[in-house]
């Protein structure tokens, strides 16, 4: 049995093997989308264009038995590094080889690469730990005393075909308070989760950038090359699955993943950060998992990563190995690089370090790019406010005709201070325009104030109003007792309130100093964390 190979280093040459590649993937029941011909072709046409791609087509007696997709890099004059293609773009990678020749094919290729006279190092990432390639690779490296090491990363997943959908979600009903959050979100308008059409493809990148603008993004999902690549996948292949969450026909969140032969692999998920209070990330996860049950998937894979939410949803885990090794001439380089890789892996397992790098450094970077935003942030951490609460008994003012128009959440998120409006909507505030002139915030349960970290519960048959104090308009709500809060320095508003027979109820003090928060006032009693009620 004599092995032979041909190196495919031009995209035109790859096209010759399309049918062979597709047939091999089908024969092996390949469930790795990153090994599919259409994925590799789209990557090579975009991100991989200009790179030294070397895909090895393996033969026995002129019969093709598989493919090994590699990329070659010249690190210095006498050092060559081979790696699987698409490092950083693919979560998993492997050989696509007939299983009867898998071990021999691996031995053959490694013998060929490692026996070169130059310094040669090899990086093989994305290998499933209990898969055949990892087992055969361990055997080869130990047998031939090759200098090597590997790092591991976890990949949580759900065995959909072993779970009952009803009991699966019932067990997790309290983990994310999903029923309550979904109900609140659905009260804001018409909510639809459905596949994206071409009209909305470009919007996912805007949502991604908005979501990550104050964080360190290492995925490069919205870079120009990545956009071209993902657009090709969406429009020219049947691998990519892109679903959107719409509120009143406006895209507010999306999921991007791959579905192949009964396996779904999540790749990117993001939502408009203004809607963070509604827990859209968890709502999205639930929607796509429900869809996975409905279409009859066997596996729902969250892809690699230690993110806590993955473990809350997952039923099982697998480990993915990233190997690095080389020939004797490259031993110093291999030792040095493996030390760095192992150190990096340990650092990634520390939540504090990961959050510091992603969130804290991301914020600092954002403020350096937008220095005028520093003052706004400063006010959040160092703030003192003194507010006065006034109330007016029910039916104190005469009723007048007022034209009322409620503002939808989608329209609110397009306004200035949209995040504040949406957060207040989550706390059951509604916004109205009266007489096509003034906008009012109305809440039948709570007194909310942008300067407070707490809320005050209203008594029964009462309403809180925030907006211009126009007697002819606020009388619209005087069927109930009206509560209004003003800044203690707003003397003109105080005079108007007193003339309109409002009575001062109490004075509220709110202090923010870094992580220290204090909220107090007379006639108040703490009912639950950050919620008070009148005595």
Secondary structure, DSSP 8 states (H G I E B T S, - for coil): --EEEEEE-SHHHHHTTHHHHHHHHHHTT---GGGSHHHHHHHHHTTTTTSEEEEEEEEETTEEEEEEEEEEEEEETTEEEEEESSBTTBS----EE-GGGHHHHHHHHHHHHHTSSSEEEEEEEEEETTSHHHHHHHHHHHHTT--EEEEEEEEEEEEGGGS-HHHHHHHTTTTS-HHHHHHHHHTTS-EEEEE--GGGTTHHHHHHHHHHTTS---S-TTSHHHHHHHHHHHHH-S-EEEEEEEETTEEEEEEEEEEETTEEEEEEEEE-GGGGGGTHHHHHHHHHHHHHHHHT-SEEE--S---HHHHHH-SEEEEEEEEEEE-GGGHHHHHHHHHHHHHHHHHHT-HHHHHIIIIIHHHHHHHHH-TTHHHHHHHHHEEEEEEEEEEE-TT-S------EEE--HHHHTTSTTHHHHHHHHHTT-EEEEETTTEEEEEESSEE--TT-SSEEE--TTEEEEES---HHHHGGGTTSEEEEEEETT-HHHHHHHHHTT-EEEEEEEEEEETTEEEEEETTEEEEETTEEEE-
